């Protein structure tokens, strides 16, 4: 894929005074310029079409899970008379039983942040952005491995759920690559 002519987008606002029956109102119109211009590549060997619908669905699913996690933390803080905005940098927060149970459900076997669900989203995303092109498998697998390595650099040793997610992701990815 080739991306050229990337420009920051800044809405252009045009204000127009509209007068009618003793009322003066301001009408605004926002015109946006494209952030990037995508050009179709002519090289048939390297071009592919990614699955935009699947990528959009996976993005929505991820955003919903993230929002759920944020809500969980906000509600836990609220029960303790605190807010995210007012927390001190090194302030310790007790995880109460309600939050613990809800978090456990999120990462449980049927939860949206469980190893099964996350590994499936990772593989679905890889397949979608490759357009199902298995010739991209090694690049995609390498990117997934690198992502887990980067997480480990940032967080230290990963928890068991992350290790299980990685294992399931690689199994599912290999199954996709090897299916006829």
C-alpha positions as CSV (number, residue, x, y, z in Angstrom):
1,X,0.0,0.0,0.0
2,X,1.3,3.4,-0.9
3,X,0.3,6.5,1.1
4,X,1.2,9.9,-0.2
5,X,0.3,13.5,0.3
6,X,-0.5,13.3,4.0
7,X,-1.7,16.6,5.4
8,X,-3.1,17.5,8.8
9,X,-6.8,18.1,8.7
10,X,-8.1,21.3,10.1
11,X,-11.8,22.1,9.6
12,X,-12.5,25.3,7.7
13,X,-15.4,27.1,9.2
14,X,-17.4,29.6,7.3
15,X,-19.7,31.8,9.2
16,X,-22.6,33.4,7.5
17,X,-25.1,35.8,9.0
18,X,-28.7,34.9,8.1
19,X,-31.4,37.5,8.7
20,X,-35.0,36.6,8.7
21,X,-38.1,38.1,10.4
22,X,-36.3,40.3,13.0
23,X,-33.9,37.4,13.9
24,X,-30.2,37.3,13.3
25,X,-28.6,33.9,13.5
26,X,-25.2,32.6,12.6
27,X,-25.0,29.6,10.3
28,X,-21.8,27.7,10.2
29,X,-20.6,25.2,7.7
30,X,-17.6,22.9,8.3
31,X,-15.6,21.7,5.3
32,X,-12.9,19.2,5.9
33,X,-10.0,18.3,3.8
34,X,-8.8,14.7,3.4
35,X,-6.1,13.6,5.8
36,X,-4.5,11.3,3.2
37,X,-4.9,10.5,-0.4
38,X,-4.7,6.8,-1.2
39,X,-3.5,5.7,-4.6
40,X,-4.0,2.3,-6.0
41,X,-0.8,0.5,-6.6
42,X,-0.2,-1.0,-10.0
43,X,2.0,-3.9,-8.8
44,X,-0.4,-6.9,-8.8
45,X,2.0,-9.0,-6.8
46,X,2.0,-6.8,-3.8
47,X,-1.4,-5.3,-3.9
48,X,-4.3,-6.5,-1.8
49,X,-7.7,-5.3,-0.7
50,X,-8.2,-5.3,3.1
51,X,-11.6,-6.1,4.6
52,X,-12.8,-2.6,5.7
53,X,-16.0,-3.9,7.3
54,X,-14.2,-6.4,9.5
55,X,-11.6,-3.9,10.5
56,X,-14.3,-1.4,11.4
57,X,-16.2,-4.1,13.4
58,X,-13.0,-5.1,15.3
59,X,-12.2,-1.5,16.0
60,X,-15.7,-1.0,17.5
61,X,-15.4,-4.2,19.6
62,X,-12.1,-3.0,20.9
63,X,-13.4,0.5,21.7
64,X,-16.4,-1.0,23.6
65,X,-14.1,-3.3,25.7
66,X,-11.9,-0.3,26.4
67,X,-14.9,1.8,27.4
68,X,-16.2,-1.0,29.6
69,X,-12.8,-1.2,31.4
70,X,-12.7,2.6,31.9
71,X,-16.2,2.6,33.3
72,X,-15.3,-0.2,35.7
73,X,-12.3,1.9,37.1
74,X,-14.4,5.1,37.2
75,X,-17.2,3.4,39.2
76,X,-14.7,1.8,41.6
77,X,-13.1,5.2,42.2
78,X,-16.5,6.7,42.7
79,X,-17.4,4.2,45.4
80,X,-14.2,5.3,47.1
81,X,-15.0,9.0,46.7
82,X,-12.3,9.6,44.1
83,X,-12.0,10.4,40.4
84,X,-9.4,9.7,37.8
85,X,-8.8,13.5,37.4
86,X,-8.1,13.9,41.2
87,X,-5.8,10.9,41.7
88,X,-2.3,11.7,42.8
89,X,0.6,10.4,40.8
90,X,1.6,7.8,43.4
91,X,-1.8,7.3,45.1
92,X,-2.7,3.8,45.9
93,X,-6.2,2.7,45.1
94,X,-7.8,-0.4,46.7
95,X,-9.5,-2.7,44.2
96,X,-12.8,-3.5,45.9
97,X,-14.6,-6.9,45.5
98,X,-17.2,-5.5,43.1
99,X,-14.5,-4.3,40.7
100,X,-12.5,-7.5,41.2
101,X,-15.5,-9.6,40.2
102,X,-16.4,-7.4,37.2
103,X,-12.8,-7.5,36.0
104,X,-12.7,-11.3,36.4
105,X,-15.8,-11.5,34.2
106,X,-14.1,-9.3,31.6
107,X,-11.0,-11.5,31.3
108,X,-12.9,-14.8,31.9
109,X,-13.3,-17.5,29.3
110,X,-16.4,-15.8,27.9
111,X,-15.4,-12.2,28.5
112,X,-14.6,-9.7,25.8
113,X,-11.0,-9.3,27.2
114,X,-10.5,-13.0,27.7
115,X,-7.7,-14.9,25.9
116,X,-10.2,-16.6,23.5
117,X,-11.9,-13.4,22.4
118,X,-8.7,-11.3,22.2
119,X,-6.8,-14.0,20.3
120,X,-9.7,-14.3,17.8
121,X,-9.8,-10.5,17.3
122,X,-6.0,-10.4,16.7
123,X,-6.2,-13.2,14.1
124,X,-9.3,-11.7,12.5
125,X,-7.6,-8.3,12.2
126,X,-4.5,-9.9,10.6
127,X,-6.6,-11.7,8.1
128,X,-8.7,-8.6,7.4
129,X,-5.8,-6.2,6.8
130,X,-4.1,-8.8,4.5
131,X,-7.3,-9.2,2.5
132,X,-6.9,-12.9,3.3
133,X,-3.6,-13.1,1.4
134,X,-1.6,-15.9,3.0
135,X,1.6,-14.8,1.3
136,X,1.6,-12.0,4.0
137,X,1.5,-14.5,6.8
138,X,5.1,-14.3,7.9
139,X,5.0,-10.5,8.1
140,X,1.7,-10.6,10.0
141,X,3.0,-13.2,12.4
142,X,6.1,-11.3,13.0
143,X,4.1,-8.1,13.8
144,X,2.0,-10.0,16.3
145,X,5.1,-11.5,18.0
146,X,6.7,-8.0,18.1
147,X,3.6,-6.5,19.7
148,X,3.8,-9.1,22.5
149,X,7.5,-8.4,22.9
150,X,6.9,-4.7,23.1
151,X,4.2,-5.2,25.8
152,X,6.6,-7.3,27.8
153,X,9.3,-4.6,27.5
154,X,6.8,-2.0,28.9
155,X,5.1,-4.2,31.5
156,X,7.8,-6.7,32.5
157,X,6.8,-10.3,32.6
158,X,3.3,-10.7,31.2
159,X,0.5,-12.2,33.2
160,X,-0.8,-15.7,32.5
161,X,-3.8,-14.4,30.5
162,X,-1.4,-12.6,28.1
163,X,0.7,-15.7,27.7
164,X,-2.5,-17.8,27.0
165,X,-3.7,-15.1,24.6
166,X,-0.3,-15.3,22.7
167,X,-0.5,-19.1,22.6
168,X,-4.1,-19.1,21.3
169,X,-3.3,-16.4,18.8
170,X,-0.4,-18.3,17.3
171,X,-2.4,-21.6,17.2
172,X,-5.3,-19.8,15.4
173,X,-3.0,-18.0,13.1
174,X,-1.1,-21.2,12.1
175,X,-4.5,-22.9,11.6
176,X,-5.6,-20.2,9.2
177,X,-2.2,-20.3,7.3
178,X,-2.4,-24.1,7.0
179,X,-6.1,-24.5,6.0
180,X,-6.8,-25.5,2.5
